[in-house]
Amino acid sequence: MEIDKIKLEKAAYILRALAHETRLCALMHLSKTKELSVSDLMSEVGCEQSLLSHHLTDLRAKGILNSRREGKNNLYSINNEQIIPLLECILNYCK
């Protein structure tokens, strides 16, 4: 069986994007509620707005999150639901 180097590079890219407690926490909350504002996520994740926004912007830039504007709020959601079993697998591995 041949290993697809491009798939490995993409997998490593996604894993690097997930490799932070704040990002994982935000993604887990989004996996349960589908869409949240930065302020909603702040209360769930427990970090400052500027730091959380930085992480959310990074996840959006990497194609993991979507965002849309509603009034004064940016609402975030998971771009591809296939990442949810990966998150659950990672967390189950850490039991």
A tleap script that builds the chain and sets N, CA, C and O, in Angstrom:
source leaprc.protein.ff14SB
mol = sequence {
  NMET GLU ILE ASP LYS ILE LYS LEU GLU LYS
  ALA ALA TYR ILE LEU ARG ALA LEU ALA HIE
  GLU THR ARG LEU CYS ALA LEU MET HIE LEU
  SER LYS THR LYS GLU LEU SER VAL SER ASP
  LEU MET SER GLU VAL GLY CYS GLU GLN SER
  LEU LEU SER HIE HIE LEU THR ASP LEU ARG
  ALA LYS GLY ILE LEU ASN SER ARG ARG GLU
  GLY LYS ASN ASN LEU TYR SER ILE ASN ASN
  GLU GLN ILE ILE PRO LEU LEU GLU CYS ILE
  LEU ASN TYR CYS CLYS
}
set mol.1.N position { 0.838 -1.178 0.000 }
set mol.1.CA position { 0.000 0.000 0.000 }
set mol.1.C position { 0.891 1.253 0.000 }
set mol.1.O position { 1.796 1.389 0.824 }
set mol.2.N position { 0.617 2.138 -0.922 }
set mol.2.CA position { 1.402 3.361 -1.038 }
set mol.2.C position { 0.800 4.460 -0.151 }
set mol.2.O position { -0.419 4.613 -0.078 }
set mol.3.N position { 1.653 5.200 0.502 }
set mol.3.CA position { 1.209 6.308 1.356 }
set mol.3.C position { 1.149 7.569 0.509 }
set mol.3.O position { 2.111 7.931 -0.168 }
set mol.4.N position { 0.003 8.229 0.562 }
set mol.4.CA position { -0.217 9.449 -0.209 }
set mol.4.C position { 0.393 10.636 0.537 }
set mol.4.O position { -0.151 11.077 1.549 }
set mol.5.N position { 1.509 11.148 0.048 }
set mol.5.CA position { 2.242 12.235 0.707 }
set mol.5.C position { 1.396 13.504 0.812 }
set mol.5.O position { 1.486 14.218 1.810 }
set mol.6.N position { 0.588 13.792 -0.188 }
set mol.6.CA position { -0.264 14.994 -0.154 }
set mol.6.C position { -1.298 14.880 0.959 }
set mol.6.O position { -1.565 15.855 1.661 }
set mol.7.N position { -1.883 13.695 1.125 }
set mol.7.CA position { -2.842 13.499 2.225 }
set mol.7.C position { -2.164 13.652 3.582 }
set mol.7.O position { -2.737 14.221 4.511 }
set mol.8.N position { -0.940 13.138 3.687 }
set mol.8.CA position { -0.198 13.284 4.943 }
set mol.8.C position { 0.088 14.749 5.255 }
set mol.8.O position { -0.021 15.174 6.405 }
set mol.9.N position { 0.451 15.512 4.245 }
set mol.9.CA position { 0.705 16.944 4.442 }
set mol.9.C position { -0.564 17.663 4.884 }
set mol.9.O position { -0.519 18.506 5.780 }
set mol.10.N position { -1.696 17.336 4.264 }
set mol.10.CA position { -2.969 17.956 4.645 }
set mol.10.C position { -3.351 17.576 6.074 }
set mol.10.O position { -3.827 18.415 6.838 }
set mol.11.N position { -3.139 16.305 6.430 }
set mol.11.CA position { -3.451 15.844 7.784 }
set mol.11.C position { -2.594 16.578 8.810 }
set mol.11.O position { -3.096 17.005 9.849 }
set mol.12.N position { -1.308 16.724 8.522 }
set mol.12.CA position { -0.406 17.433 9.434 }
set mol.12.C position { -0.828 18.891 9.580 }
set mol.12.O position { -0.766 19.452 10.673 }
set mol.13.N position { -1.254 19.500 8.484 }
set mol.13.CA position { -1.720 20.896 8.496 }
set mol.13.C position { -2.926 21.041 9.433 }
set mol.13.O position { -2.981 21.969 10.240 }
set mol.14.N position { -3.884 20.125 9.321 }
set mol.14.CA position { -5.080 20.168 10.173 }
set mol.14.C position { -4.695 19.919 11.632 }
set mol.14.O position { -5.176 20.620 12.522 }
set mol.15.N position { -3.847 18.945 11.882 }
set mol.15.CA position { -3.454 18.644 13.256 }
set mol.15.C position { -2.704 19.805 13.904 }
set mol.15.O position { -2.887 20.069 15.092 }
set mol.16.N position { -1.866 20.499 13.143 }
set mol.16.CA position { -1.185 21.697 13.682 }
set mol.16.C position { -2.206 22.775 14.031 }
set mol.16.O position { -2.075 23.463 15.043 }
set mol.17.N position { -3.227 22.915 13.179 }
set mol.17.CA position { -4.264 23.928 13.438 }
set mol.17.C position { -5.043 23.603 14.706 }
set mol.17.O position { -5.497 24.512 15.401 }
set mol.18.N position { -5.203 22.332 15.013 }
set mol.18.CA position { -5.965 21.913 16.193 }
set mol.18.C position { -5.127 21.893 17.463 }
set mol.18.O position { -5.673 21.777 18.560 }
set mol.19.N position { -3.832 22.001 17.334 }
set mol.19.CA position { -2.910 21.760 18.446 }
set mol.19.C position { -2.842 22.911 19.441 }
set mol.19.O position { -1.770 23.452 19.711 }
set mol.20.N position { -3.995 23.275 19.981 }
set mol.20.CA position { -4.039 24.285 21.043 }
set mol.20.C position { -5.316 24.064 21.845 }
set mol.20.O position { -6.391 23.870 21.278 }
set mol.21.N position { -5.189 24.097 23.163 }
set mol.21.CA position { -6.325 23.831 24.045 }
set mol.21.C position { -7.515 24.763 23.772 }
set mol.21.O position { -8.661 24.314 23.766 }
set mol.22.N position { -7.248 26.047 23.549 }
set mol.22.CA position { -8.326 27.014 23.300 }
set mol.22.C position { -9.058 26.681 22.005 }
set mol.22.O position { -10.286 26.743 21.950 }
set mol.23.N position { -8.311 26.329 20.967 }
set mol.23.CA position { -8.942 25.989 19.687 }
set mol.23.C position { -9.783 24.731 19.816 }
set mol.23.O position { -10.910 24.679 19.324 }
set mol.24.N position { -9.237 23.716 20.479 }
set mol.24.CA position { -9.995 22.481 20.668 }
set mol.24.C position { -11.273 22.729 21.462 }
set mol.24.O position { -12.332 22.195 21.132 }
set mol.25.N position { -11.170 23.527 22.492 }
set mol.25.CA position { -12.331 23.837 23.328 }
set mol.25.C position { -13.405 24.565 22.505 }
set mol.25.O position { -14.582 24.210 22.573 }
set mol.26.N position { -13.011 25.558 21.747 }
set mol.26.CA position { -13.964 26.297 20.920 }
set mol.26.C position { -14.623 25.375 19.900 }
set mol.26.O position { -15.833 25.445 19.687 }
set mol.27.N position { -13.834 24.517 19.272 }
set mol.27.CA position { -14.383 23.597 18.274 }
set mol.27.C position { -15.347 22.594 18.905 }
set mol.27.O position { -16.370 22.264 18.305 }
set mol.28.N position { -15.039 22.112 20.089 }
set mol.28.CA position { -15.950 21.173 20.753 }
set mol.28.C position { -17.283 21.843 21.074 }
set mol.28.O position { -18.338 21.230 20.913 }
set mol.29.N position { -17.244 23.096 21.526 }
set mol.29.CA position { -18.496 23.810 21.799 }
set mol.29.C position { -19.266 24.057 20.506 }
set mol.29.O position { -20.491 23.934 20.478 }
set mol.30.N position { -18.559 24.401 19.447 }
set mol.30.CA position { -19.226 24.614 18.162 }
set mol.30.C position { -19.791 23.310 17.599 }
set mol.30.O position { -20.801 23.329 16.896 }
set mol.31.N position { -19.165 22.203 17.893 }
set mol.31.CA position { -19.676 20.921 17.392 }
set mol.31.C position { -21.007 20.566 18.053 }
set mol.31.O position { -21.803 19.815 17.490 }
set mol.32.N position { -21.242 21.102 19.237 }
set mol.32.CA position { -22.474 20.799 19.966 }
set mol.32.C position { -23.603 21.792 19.680 }
set mol.32.O position { -24.777 21.435 19.779 }
set mol.33.N position { -23.261 23.031 19.326 }
set mol.33.CA position { -24.291 24.059 19.167 }
set mol.33.C position { -24.405 24.607 17.755 }
set mol.33.O position { -25.290 25.416 17.477 }
set mol.34.N position { -23.536 24.185 16.874 }
set mol.34.CA position { -23.545 24.543 15.451 }
set mol.34.C position { -23.065 25.958 15.153 }
set mol.34.O position { -22.290 26.136 14.214 }
set mol.35.N position { -23.486 26.975 15.906 }
set mol.35.CA position { -23.072 28.351 15.609 }
set mol.35.C position { -23.080 29.166 16.897 }
set mol.35.O position { -24.044 29.140 17.662 }
set mol.36.N position { -21.977 29.894 17.121 }
set mol.36.CA position { -21.875 30.730 18.319 }
set mol.36.C position { -21.159 32.032 17.985 }
set mol.36.O position { -20.340 32.101 17.069 }
set mol.37.N position { -21.495 33.059 18.757 }
set mol.37.CA position { -20.789 34.335 18.625 }
set mol.37.C position { -19.507 34.276 19.448 }
set mol.37.O position { -19.316 33.370 20.259 }
set mol.38.N position { -18.636 35.251 19.228 }
set mol.38.CA position { -17.391 35.322 19.995 }
set mol.38.C position { -17.709 35.464 21.476 }
set mol.38.O position { -17.065 34.821 22.305 }
set mol.39.N position { -18.695 36.298 21.829 }
set mol.39.CA position { -19.010 36.472 23.255 }
set mol.39.C position { -19.565 35.194 23.876 }
set mol.39.O position { -19.264 34.887 25.029 }
set mol.40.N position { -20.379 34.441 23.118 }
set mol.40.CA position { -20.863 33.157 23.638 }
set mol.40.C position { -19.695 32.197 23.854 }
set mol.40.O position { -19.624 31.514 24.876 }
set mol.41.N position { -18.790 32.151 22.892 }
set mol.41.CA position { -17.632 31.274 23.012 }
set mol.41.C position { -16.710 31.711 24.149 }
set mol.41.O position { -16.114 30.871 24.823 }
set mol.42.N position { -16.589 33.025 24.363 }
set mol.42.CA position { -15.739 33.531 25.458 }
set mol.42.C position { -16.183 32.952 26.792 }
set mol.42.O position { -15.352 32.513 27.587 }
set mol.43.N position { -17.486 32.949 27.041 }
set mol.43.CA position { -17.976 32.434 28.321 }
set mol.43.C position { -17.776 30.922 28.423 }
set mol.43.O position { -17.571 30.402 29.520 }
set mol.44.N position { -17.832 30.220 27.305 }
set mol.44.CA position { -17.630 28.767 27.315 }
set mol.44.C position { -16.147 28.396 27.433 }
set mol.44.O position { -15.786 27.486 28.180 }
set mol.45.N position { -15.295 29.110 26.689 }
set mol.45.CA position { -13.874 28.775 26.621 }
set mol.45.C position { -13.104 29.355 27.804 }
set mol.45.O position { -12.155 28.743 28.295 }
set mol.46.N position { -13.517 30.539 28.260 }
set mol.46.CA position { -12.871 31.157 29.409 }
set mol.46.C position { -11.559 31.835 29.093 }
set mol.46.O position { -10.591 31.689 29.839 }
set mol.47.N position { -11.510 32.581 27.989 }
set mol.47.CA position { -10.305 33.368 27.700 }
set mol.47.C position { -10.721 34.744 27.189 }
set mol.47.O position { -11.893 34.987 26.900 }
set mol.48.N position { -9.755 35.625 27.086 }
set mol.48.CA position { -10.031 36.996 26.672 }
set mol.48.C position { -10.492 37.042 25.218 }
set mol.48.O position { -10.139 36.185 24.408 }
set mol.49.N position { -11.284 38.055 24.911 }
set mol.49.CA position { -11.859 38.214 23.577 }
set mol.49.C position { -10.795 38.330 22.503 }
set mol.49.O position { -10.935 37.742 21.431 }
set mol.50.N position { -9.741 39.072 22.769 }
set mol.50.CA position { -8.705 39.271 21.754 }
set mol.50.C position { -7.983 37.962 21.426 }
set mol.50.O position { -7.704 37.680 20.261 }
set mol.51.N position { -7.681 37.165 22.453 }
set mol.51.CA position { -7.009 35.888 22.232 }
set mol.51.C position { -7.926 34.908 21.497 }
set mol.51.O position { -7.502 34.231 20.560 }
set mol.52.N position { -9.172 34.841 21.928 }
set mol.52.CA position { -10.128 33.949 21.277 }
set mol.52.C position { -10.342 34.347 19.822 }
set mol.52.O position { -10.374 33.487 18.942 }
set mol.53.N position { -10.487 35.636 19.566 }
set mol.53.CA position { -10.667 36.111 18.187 }
set mol.53.C position { -9.474 35.733 17.319 }
set mol.53.O position { -9.635 35.368 16.154 }
set mol.54.N position { -8.282 35.822 17.889 }
set mol.54.CA position { -7.075 35.428 17.164 }
set mol.54.C position { -7.157 33.950 16.752 }
set mol.54.O position { -6.889 33.608 15.601 }
set mol.55.N position { -7.527 33.085 17.692 }
set mol.55.CA position { -7.632 31.656 17.407 }
set mol.55.C position { -8.742 31.385 16.380 }
set mol.55.O position { -8.550 30.585 15.464 }
set mol.56.N position { -9.878 32.034 16.523 }
set mol.56.CA position { -10.992 31.822 15.595 }
set mol.56.C position { -10.624 32.289 14.188 }
set mol.56.O position { -10.960 31.630 13.204 }
set mol.57.N position { -9.939 33.418 14.098 }
set mol.57.CA position { -9.498 33.924 12.799 }
set mol.57.C position { -8.533 32.946 12.144 }
set mol.57.O position { -8.598 32.712 10.937 }
set mol.58.N position { -7.642 32.379 12.942 }
set mol.58.CA position { -6.687 31.400 12.424 }
set mol.58.C position { -7.408 30.148 11.919 }
set mol.58.O position { -7.088 29.639 10.845 }
set mol.59.N position { -8.374 29.653 12.684 }
set mol.59.CA position { -9.125 28.474 12.267 }
set mol.59.C position { -9.950 28.756 11.011 }
set mol.59.O position { -10.119 27.883 10.160 }
set mol.60.N position { -10.452 29.960 10.906 }
set mol.60.CA position { -11.203 30.348 9.693 }
set mol.60.C position { -10.269 30.427 8.496 }
set mol.60.O position { -10.617 29.969 7.408 }
set mol.61.N position { -9.094 31.001 8.683 }
set mol.61.CA position { -8.122 31.121 7.596 }
set mol.61.C position { -7.660 29.746 7.108 }
set mol.61.O position { -7.317 29.582 5.937 }
set mol.62.N position { -7.650 28.768 8.001 }
set mol.62.CA position { -7.227 27.419 7.626 }
set mol.62.C position { -8.382 26.579 7.095 }
set mol.62.O position { -8.207 25.399 6.793 }
set mol.63.N position { -9.561 27.184 6.980 }
set mol.63.CA position { -10.700 26.487 6.391 }
set mol.63.C position { -11.465 25.589 7.338 }
set mol.63.O position { -12.310 24.808 6.899 }
set mol.64.N position { -11.188 25.683 8.627 }
set mol.64.CA position { -11.859 24.818 9.599 }
set mol.64.C position { -13.182 25.437 10.068 }
set mol.64.O position { -14.142 24.721 10.353 }
set mol.65.N position { -13.224 26.770 10.145 }
set mol.65.CA position { -14.429 27.475 10.570 }
set mol.65.C position { -14.985 28.363 9.458 }
set mol.65.O position { -14.267 28.816 8.567 }
set mol.66.N position { -16.280 28.587 9.551 }
set mol.66.CA position { -16.960 29.621 8.757 }
set mol.66.C position { -17.300 30.751 9.713 }
set mol.66.O position { -17.417 30.540 10.920 }
set mol.67.N position { -17.457 31.945 9.173 }
set mol.67.CA position { -17.972 33.039 9.991 }
set mol.67.C position { -18.925 33.865 9.145 }
set mol.67.O position { -18.794 33.954 7.924 }
set mol.68.N position { -19.871 34.454 9.820 }
set mol.68.CA position { -20.795 35.368 9.159 }
set mol.68.C position { -21.138 36.480 10.130 }
set mol.68.O position { -21.113 36.296 11.347 }
set mol.69.N position { -21.451 37.607 9.584 }
set mol.69.CA position { -21.774 38.782 10.387 }
set mol.69.C position { -23.278 38.860 10.563 }
set mol.69.O position { -24.033 38.718 9.600 }
set mol.70.N position { -23.714 39.088 11.800 }
set mol.70.CA position { -25.121 39.323 12.100 }
set mol.70.C position { -25.185 40.503 13.057 }
set mol.70.O position { -24.920 40.360 14.251 }
set mol.71.N position { -25.538 41.664 12.530 }
set mol.71.CA position { -25.508 42.880 13.337 }
set mol.71.C position { -24.081 43.191 13.736 }
set mol.71.O position { -23.205 43.320 12.881 }
set mol.72.N position { -23.844 43.313 15.039 }
set mol.72.CA position { -22.498 43.599 15.544 }
set mol.72.C position { -21.703 42.331 15.832 }
set mol.72.O position { -20.525 42.408 16.182 }
set mol.73.N position { -22.322 41.179 15.690 }
set mol.73.CA position { -21.677 39.918 16.072 }
set mol.73.C position { -21.132 39.152 14.882 }
set mol.73.O position { -21.728 39.132 13.805 }
set mol.74.N position { -19.985 38.521 15.099 }
set mol.74.CA position { -19.484 37.513 14.175 }
set mol.74.C position { -19.916 36.171 14.729 }
set mol.74.O position { -19.645 35.849 15.886 }
set mol.75.N position { -20.590 35.386 13.899 }
set mol.75.CA position { -21.030 34.062 14.304 }
set mol.75.C position { -20.142 33.029 13.624 }
set mol.75.O position { -19.893 33.107 12.421 }
set mol.76.N position { -19.670 32.067 14.397 }
set mol.76.CA position { -18.757 31.049 13.889 }
set mol.76.C position { -19.438 29.688 13.882 }
set mol.76.O position { -20.254 29.372 14.747 }
set mol.77.N position { -19.078 28.894 12.882 }
set mol.77.CA position { -19.565 27.518 12.776 }
set mol.77.C position { -18.468 26.668 12.150 }
set mol.77.O position { -17.540 27.186 11.529 }
set mol.78.N position { -18.589 25.364 12.322 }
set mol.78.CA position { -17.614 24.443 11.751 }
set mol.78.C position { -17.876 24.322 10.255 }
set mol.78.O position { -19.012 24.116 9.829 }
set mol.79.N position { -16.822 24.452 9.467 }
set mol.79.CA position { -16.922 24.433 8.008 }
set mol.79.C position { -17.236 23.039 7.472 }
set mol.79.O position { -18.059 22.896 6.568 }
set mol.80.N position { -16.596 22.022 8.014 }
set mol.80.CA position { -16.767 20.661 7.527 }
set mol.80.C position { -16.995 19.747 8.725 }
set mol.80.O position { -16.099 19.552 9.547 }
set mol.81.N position { -18.189 19.192 8.816 }
set mol.81.CA position { -18.563 18.373 9.975 }
set mol.81.C position { -17.721 17.104 10.112 }
set mol.81.O position { -17.780 16.442 11.148 }
set mol.82.N position { -16.945 16.753 9.094 }
set mol.82.CA position { -16.093 15.567 9.181 }
set mol.82.C position { -15.005 15.721 10.233 }
set mol.82.O position { -14.398 14.734 10.650 }
set mol.83.N position { -14.755 16.943 10.662 }
set mol.83.CA position { -13.723 17.156 11.678 }
set mol.83.C position { -14.215 16.750 13.072 }
set mol.83.O position { -13.403 16.499 13.962 }
set mol.84.N position { -15.528 16.684 13.265 }
set mol.84.CA position { -16.082 16.379 14.591 }
set mol.84.C position { -15.665 14.983 15.075 }
set mol.84.O position { -15.236 14.860 16.223 }
set mol.85.N position { -15.772 13.922 14.253 }
set mol.85.CA position { -15.284 12.622 14.739 }
set mol.85.C position { -13.785 12.626 15.048 }
set mol.85.O position { -13.337 11.913 15.946 }
set mol.86.N position { -13.018 13.416 14.321 }
set mol.86.CA position { -11.585 13.531 14.610 }
set mol.86.C position { -11.373 14.149 15.994 }
set mol.86.O position { -10.553 13.661 16.772 }
set mol.87.N position { -12.106 15.214 16.300 }
set mol.87.CA position { -12.010 15.842 17.624 }
set mol.87.C position { -12.381 14.846 18.718 }
set mol.87.O position { -11.692 14.743 19.733 }
set mol.88.N position { -13.475 14.114 18.504 }
set mol.88.CA position { -13.920 13.140 19.497 }
set mol.88.C position { -12.892 12.035 19.668 }
set mol.88.O position { -12.647 11.577 20.784 }
set mol.89.N position { -12.294 11.608 18.574 }
set mol.89.CA position { -11.262 10.573 18.621 }
set mol.89.C position { -10.056 11.045 19.441 }
set mol.89.O position { -9.529 10.299 20.267 }
set mol.90.N position { -9.635 12.267 19.209 }
set mol.90.CA position { -8.497 12.823 19.949 }
set mol.90.C position { -8.820 12.872 21.444 }
set mol.90.O position { -8.005 12.468 22.273 }
set mol.91.N position { -10.007 13.366 21.779 }
set mol.91.CA position { -10.376 13.484 23.192 }
set mol.91.C position { -10.545 12.103 23.839 }
set mol.91.O position { -10.174 11.914 24.998 }
set mol.92.N position { -11.103 11.142 23.099 }
set mol.92.CA position { -11.257 9.787 23.646 }
set mol.92.C position { -9.898 9.128 23.857 }
set mol.92.O position { -9.735 8.341 24.789 }
set mol.93.N position { -8.942 9.431 23.024 }
set mol.93.CA position { -7.599 8.888 23.159 }
set mol.93.C position { -6.941 9.364 24.459 }
set mol.93.O position { -6.111 8.663 25.037 }
set mol.94.N position { -7.316 10.550 24.904 }
set mol.94.CA position { -6.679 11.168 26.068 }
set mol.94.C position { -7.323 10.761 27.400 }
set mol.94.O position { -7.002 11.354 28.430 }
set mol.95.N position { -8.202 9.789 27.410 }
set mol.95.CA position { -8.859 9.370 28.667 }
set mol.95.C position { -7.909 8.726 29.629 }
set mol.95.O position { -8.314 8.325 30.721 }
savepdb mol mol.pdb
quit
